Amino acid sequence: MDALQAIFTRRSTRKMKDELPPRELIEQVIEAGRAAPSGSDMQSTRFIVITDKTVQADLARIVQEEFAKMEADPDMYVALRHSISAAKKGNYVFHYNAPVLIVTANKKSLGNAIADSSCALENMMIAANALDLGACWINQLHWLTDRKAVQDYLQGLGMEEDEFVTGGLILGFGADDGPVRGERKPKGNPVNWVE
């Protein structure tokens, strides 16, 4: 699969097999993220790769508890409102029980923190598609990054005190024997040419 095909056929895969991909494939995806551009070549995005089911379950419980404490507001981003609502109902698993959860973090003081981590996450999603793995960007930990319970737990996994969660990615083999793929016709993202 060439680079453009990997970009244009990439779709979010949320239903995955429980089977853990070989470590070599996970490492290739991580290295694609680490190879992403960053402002002033700071290379400060931290990758926390979680394959331990107990740790994933602990994080899912913390996320559910923290969202359940929040009140949904009609002006909130729709996915955030959905997360709050689902958490209040119980049994909310933000990472869709994927076998691999990758959390990205970056320096709170770095102006390019979100942009740099976003480039890394995009690289990882494209690499996953090229490697026949399913992936999906998830933001729930980012939305809760200022919650003490989330901070404390992730700091126990290696995130530094001066860092915050910039995003996340789930990774695995698609439940339907491959990642979700398909060409998409853009309906938004306007383009203005100035010639």
C-alpha positions in Angstrom: 0.0 0.0 0.0 1.5 3.4 -1.0 1.3 6.4 1.3 -1.6 8.1 -0.5 -3.6 4.9 -0.5 -3.0 4.5 3.2 -4.2 8.1 3.8 -7.3 8.0 1.6 -8.5 4.5 2.7 -8.0 5.1 6.5 -11.1 5.0 8.6 -11.7 4.7 12.3 -11.9 1.1 13.5 -13.7 0.8 16.9 -14.6 -3.0 16.9 -11.4 -5.1 17.3 -10.5 -8.6 18.1 -9.2 -9.2 21.6 -6.0 -10.6 20.1 -2.9 -8.5 20.8 -1.0 -7.6 17.6 2.6 -8.8 17.5 4.9 -6.3 19.4 6.9 -5.7 16.2 3.7 -4.2 14.5 2.9 -2.1 17.6 6.5 -0.8 17.6 6.3 0.1 13.9 3.2 2.2 14.6 4.9 3.9 17.6 8.0 4.6 15.5 5.7 6.2 12.8 4.4 8.5 15.6 7.9 9.3 16.8 8.9 10.2 13.3 6.2 12.9 13.0 7.3 16.5 12.6 7.3 18.8 15.7 7.8 22.5 16.2 11.5 23.4 16.4 12.1 19.6 16.2 11.4 19.4 20.0 10.3 15.8 19.8 8.6 16.1 23.1 5.5 14.0 22.6 5.4 11.1 25.2 3.8 7.8 24.1 2.4 5.6 26.9 1.6 2.2 25.4 -0.8 0.2 27.4 -1.5 -3.5 26.6 -2.1 -4.6 30.2 -5.8 -5.4 30.6 -5.9 -4.5 34.3 -4.4 -1.1 33.6 -6.9 -0.5 30.8 -9.8 -1.6 33.1 -8.5 0.8 35.8 -8.4 3.7 33.4 -11.9 2.8 32.0 -13.2 2.9 35.6 -11.5 6.2 36.4 -12.8 7.7 33.1 -16.3 6.5 33.8 -16.2 7.9 37.4 -14.9 11.3 36.3 -17.4 11.7 33.4 -20.2 10.7 35.7 -19.4 13.6 38.0 -19.8 16.1 35.1 -23.0 17.7 33.8 -23.6 17.8 30.1 -24.2 21.2 28.6 -26.0 21.7 25.2 -23.1 23.9 24.0 -20.6 21.1 24.6 -18.9 19.2 21.8 -21.4 16.4 20.9 -18.9 13.6 21.6 -18.1 15.0 25.1 -21.9 15.1 25.9 -22.2 11.5 24.7 -19.3 10.4 26.9 -20.9 12.1 30.0 -24.3 10.6 29.2 -22.8 7.1 28.7 -20.8 7.3 31.8 -23.8 8.2 33.9 -25.5 5.0 32.6 -22.6 2.9 33.7 -20.4 0.3 31.8 -18.8 3.1 29.7 -15.5 1.8 28.2 -13.9 4.8 26.4 -11.3 2.7 24.6 -13.8 0.1 23.1 -11.9 -2.8 24.8 -9.1 -2.6 22.2 -6.0 -4.6 23.0 -3.7 -1.6 22.7 -4.3 1.9 24.1 -1.7 4.5 23.3 -1.9 7.8 25.3 0.0 10.8 24.0 1.2 13.5 26.4 3.2 16.7 26.0 4.6 19.6 27.9 1.9 22.0 29.4 4.2 24.9 28.6 4.8 24.0 25.0 2.8 26.1 22.5 2.9 23.4 19.9 2.0 20.5 22.2 -1.4 19.6 20.7 -0.2 20.2 17.1 3.0 18.0 17.6 1.0 15.2 19.2 -1.7 15.4 16.5 0.9 14.9 13.8 2.2 11.8 15.7 -1.3 10.4 16.1 -2.1 10.9 12.4 1.2 9.2 11.5 0.3 6.3 13.7 -3.2 5.9 12.2 -1.8 5.9 8.7 0.9 3.4 9.6 -1.7 1.2 11.3 -3.8 1.2 8.1 -0.7 0.3 6.0 0.0 -2.6 8.4 -3.6 -3.9 8.2 -4.3 -2.8 11.8 -7.4 -1.0 12.9 -7.0 2.3 14.8 -9.2 5.1 16.2 -8.2 8.4 17.7 -9.9 8.9 21.1 -10.0 12.1 23.1 -11.6 11.1 26.4 -8.4 11.2 28.4 -7.6 14.6 26.9 -11.0 15.9 28.0 -10.2 14.7 31.5 -6.6 15.7 31.6 -7.1 18.3 34.4 -8.9 15.8 36.7 -6.6 14.8 39.6 -7.6 11.1 39.4 -6.6 10.9 35.7 -3.4 12.9 36.3 -2.3 10.8 39.3 -3.0 7.5 37.5 -1.2 8.5 34.3 1.8 9.9 36.2 2.0 6.5 37.8 2.4 5.2 34.2 5.2 7.6 33.3 3.5 10.9 32.4 5.5 13.8 34.0 3.9 16.4 36.3 4.6 19.1 33.7 2.7 17.2 31.0 -0.9 16.8 30.0 -2.8 14.3 27.9 -2.9 15.5 24.2 -4.7 12.5 22.7 -5.0 8.8 22.5 -5.2 6.0 20.0 -6.6 2.5 20.1 -5.0 -0.2 18.0 -5.7 -3.8 17.1 -6.9 -6.3 14.5 -10.3 -5.3 13.1 -13.2 -7.5 14.3 -14.1 -8.1 10.6 -10.7 -9.5 9.7 -9.2 -6.2 8.8 -9.4 -2.5 9.5 -12.3 -0.4 8.4 -11.4 1.0 5.0 -13.0 3.0 2.3 -12.7 6.1 0.2 -14.4 9.1 1.7 -15.7 12.1 -0.2 -14.9 15.2 1.9 -18.1 17.2 2.7 -16.3 19.9 4.7 -12.8 21.3 5.1 -13.1 24.2 2.6 -10.2 25.1 0.3 -9.5 28.6 -0.8 -7.0 29.0 -3.6 -5.2 32.4 -3.9 -3.5 32.5 -7.3 
